[in-house]
Amino acid sequence: MPERIWRKPLDMDKVKHPKADIHIIKDQCKGCGYCIQFCPQKVLEESEDINARGVHPPKIVDANECVICSFCTSVCPDFAIFVVEKPCEKGC
């Protein structure tokens, strides 16, 4: 099997990646785990907390790894999670 060739963009050091603001509505979560299972960047994991429904909602492991694909929002049957882009600070 041939090796894959990975290229980096020439302006990679000039481009700033957007920062994610992940919102989890803990008491609305039913603990299905779809957001954890299908996150391509593995940003979420099951927390130790117990919500009003008696399940363990997800928690954020590393928000800096989030690429704002919003797949977690799409697969959540209870609309208990959504992601928005953080506003750009000065000097963006």
Backbone bond lengths (Angstrom), bond angles and torsions (degrees), N, CA, C in turn:
res aa  C-N    CA-C-N  psi(-1)  N-CA   C-N-CA  omega(-1)  CA-C   N-CA-C  phi
1 M - - - 1.440 - - 1.546 107.96 -
2 P 1.328 117.75 128.95 1.471 119.62 -178.71 1.521 111.54 -70.96
3 E 1.318 114.63 150.15 1.464 119.90 177.27 1.521 109.82 -70.96
4 R 1.298 115.81 146.99 1.464 120.06 176.46 1.516 108.49 -83.11
5 I 1.287 115.32 140.52 1.454 120.71 178.62 1.524 107.98 -99.10
6 W 1.301 116.46 121.49 1.459 121.51 -179.94 1.514 108.40 -105.81
7 R 1.306 115.06 128.93 1.452 120.80 179.39 1.514 109.23 -114.26
8 K 1.306 115.65 150.15 1.455 121.80 175.70 1.517 108.64 -111.80
9 P 1.331 117.78 139.97 1.460 119.87 176.85 1.525 110.73 -61.28
10 L 1.323 116.12 146.58 1.456 120.71 -178.46 1.532 112.52 -67.60
11 D 1.330 116.94 -27.87 1.463 120.22 -178.81 1.530 112.25 -102.49
12 M 1.310 117.85 27.30 1.458 122.46 -176.42 1.527 112.78 -59.84
13 D 1.316 117.27 -35.87 1.459 120.33 -179.34 1.527 112.24 -75.55
14 K 1.322 118.80 -16.24 1.456 122.62 -178.84 1.528 112.87 -92.21
15 V 1.316 117.35 -24.70 1.457 122.24 -176.37 1.523 109.89 -88.10
16 K 1.319 115.97 131.17 1.462 120.57 177.25 1.523 108.98 -101.78
17 H 1.303 115.20 131.73 1.450 119.95 179.52 1.520 110.10 -78.99
18 P 1.325 117.79 142.24 1.457 120.12 178.37 1.529 111.09 -66.42
19 K 1.294 116.41 146.70 1.463 122.26 178.43 1.520 108.99 -96.78
20 A 1.312 116.08 139.14 1.461 121.78 -177.24 1.516 111.33 -94.58
21 D 1.310 114.90 144.00 1.455 122.67 172.24 1.531 105.78 -117.78
22 I 1.331 115.92 101.49 1.465 121.86 -174.51 1.520 109.34 -93.08
23 H 1.321 116.07 126.19 1.465 121.87 -179.65 1.526 109.05 -113.65
24 I 1.318 116.00 123.98 1.466 121.96 177.68 1.520 107.86 -116.94
25 I 1.324 116.55 121.77 1.468 121.99 176.19 1.526 105.95 -91.94
26 K 1.322 115.39 92.38 1.468 121.67 -168.65 1.521 113.75 -59.63
27 D 1.324 118.29 -43.20 1.461 120.12 -176.48 1.524 112.86 -74.29
28 Q 1.317 117.87 -12.34 1.456 121.58 178.15 1.536 111.41 -90.44
29 C 1.319 117.51 -15.55 1.462 122.95 -177.89 1.523 110.94 -73.64
30 K 1.353 116.02 136.33 1.463 119.81 177.06 1.518 112.60 -104.13
31 G 1.345 116.69 3.91 1.452 121.03 173.89 1.508 115.85 78.23
32 C 1.318 118.15 27.67 1.470 120.54 -179.30 1.530 111.52 -69.53
33 G 1.333 117.40 -30.05 1.460 121.46 177.81 1.511 115.36 82.36
34 Y 1.325 118.23 7.58 1.463 120.44 179.73 1.526 111.56 -60.98
35 C 1.311 117.00 -41.52 1.467 120.16 -178.71 1.533 110.94 -62.88
36 I 1.314 116.50 -37.75 1.464 121.29 179.18 1.529 110.33 -71.23
37 Q 1.316 116.06 -45.60 1.455 121.93 -175.11 1.525 112.94 -67.38
38 F 1.326 117.45 -39.00 1.458 120.48 -172.18 1.525 114.64 -101.26
39 C 1.317 119.00 4.18 1.471 121.00 177.59 1.529 108.80 -69.26
40 P 1.335 118.35 120.39 1.464 119.84 -177.73 1.527 113.61 -68.95
41 Q 1.316 118.11 -22.60 1.454 121.50 -178.48 1.529 112.99 -101.85
42 K 1.332 117.72 -0.83 1.476 123.20 -179.32 1.536 111.02 55.67
43 V 1.329 115.47 50.15 1.463 122.69 -178.65 1.525 111.65 -81.93
44 L 1.324 117.68 -23.68 1.467 121.75 -174.24 1.527 111.47 -113.97
45 E 1.335 114.51 154.01 1.468 121.41 171.75 1.521 108.06 -148.92
46 E 1.323 116.28 165.00 1.463 120.93 -179.50 1.525 110.12 -71.08
47 S 1.320 116.26 134.40 1.469 120.51 -178.46 1.522 110.81 -91.12
48 E 1.310 114.88 170.71 1.460 121.11 176.65 1.532 111.43 -86.67
49 D 1.328 117.13 -15.44 1.464 121.60 -179.56 1.521 110.56 -68.31
50 I 1.327 114.75 155.54 1.459 121.15 174.80 1.524 107.45 -120.35
51 N 1.333 116.19 129.19 1.466 120.01 -177.69 1.529 111.41 -89.64
52 A 1.332 116.14 -170.38 1.460 121.44 -177.70 1.527 112.61 -65.58
53 R 1.310 117.63 -24.37 1.461 121.81 178.79 1.530 112.43 -85.87
54 G 1.329 116.82 -6.21 1.463 121.15 178.17 1.516 114.25 84.44
55 V 1.323 116.92 23.18 1.464 120.83 179.25 1.525 110.00 -121.88
56 H 1.311 115.77 167.96 1.455 121.82 178.84 1.532 109.72 -92.82
57 P 1.322 118.53 107.79 1.468 120.36 178.02 1.529 110.55 -73.63
58 P 1.321 117.60 166.42 1.471 119.40 178.78 1.519 111.60 -73.38
59 K 1.328 114.87 159.57 1.456 120.57 172.39 1.524 107.65 -131.16
60 I 1.301 115.43 158.78 1.453 121.87 -176.78 1.525 109.01 -85.84
61 V 1.319 116.64 125.61 1.459 121.98 178.20 1.526 109.48 -84.71
62 D 1.335 116.24 -54.36 1.462 121.11 -179.08 1.523 108.99 -150.73
63 A 1.323 116.56 100.29 1.466 121.51 -178.12 1.523 112.08 -66.12
64 N 1.320 117.76 -21.71 1.467 120.36 179.45 1.525 112.05 -68.76
65 E 1.315 118.15 -20.92 1.467 121.82 178.64 1.524 112.62 -82.85
66 C 1.322 117.71 -12.75 1.465 121.92 -178.04 1.523 110.30 -67.90
67 V 1.337 116.46 132.56 1.461 121.92 179.94 1.528 111.51 -104.59
68 I 1.314 116.48 11.71 1.465 124.56 178.68 1.534 111.01 54.50
69 C 1.306 115.99 47.24 1.467 120.06 176.06 1.532 110.55 -79.59
70 S 1.333 116.33 -19.62 1.469 124.09 179.64 1.529 112.52 61.44
71 F 1.304 116.77 23.98 1.457 119.60 177.38 1.521 110.56 -68.34
72 C 1.335 116.81 -35.05 1.470 120.03 177.74 1.530 110.42 -60.90
73 T 1.313 116.44 -38.64 1.463 121.40 178.42 1.522 110.08 -65.40
74 S 1.310 116.87 -39.22 1.463 121.82 -177.62 1.524 112.78 -69.64
75 V 1.326 118.16 -37.19 1.466 120.40 -175.21 1.526 113.49 -89.96
76 C 1.330 118.61 -11.24 1.465 120.62 -178.48 1.529 110.44 -74.24
77 P 1.335 117.62 116.67 1.463 119.74 -179.21 1.529 113.50 -73.75
78 D 1.317 117.89 -15.39 1.460 121.28 -176.63 1.527 113.55 -108.55
79 F 1.324 117.70 5.19 1.470 122.19 -178.68 1.535 110.98 54.24
80 A 1.327 115.90 42.40 1.457 121.47 -176.03 1.525 113.12 -95.88
81 I 1.329 118.03 0.96 1.455 121.02 -179.60 1.526 109.11 -145.11
82 F 1.320 115.56 141.10 1.462 119.94 172.85 1.521 108.90 -151.91
83 V 1.316 115.23 155.66 1.462 122.24 -175.75 1.522 108.94 -126.56
84 V 1.323 115.51 133.65 1.461 121.30 174.58 1.525 108.73 -129.21
85 E 1.301 115.39 158.15 1.455 120.23 178.24 1.518 109.01 -81.66
86 K 1.334 116.16 132.64 1.463 120.69 177.21 1.520 109.01 -67.79
87 P 1.324 116.85 143.67 1.476 118.16 177.73 1.522 110.77 -64.16
88 C 1.297 115.21 146.64 1.452 122.30 -177.49 1.531 109.73 -70.78
89 E 1.320 115.25 132.81 1.456 119.82 177.41 1.524 109.15 -83.51
90 K 1.308 117.48 174.17 1.458 120.83 179.60 1.524 110.21 -60.41
91 G 1.309 115.41 140.30 1.451 120.72 177.89 1.507 114.45 87.42
92 C 1.334 118.14 18.98 1.481 120.18 179.99 1.507 110.84 -72.42
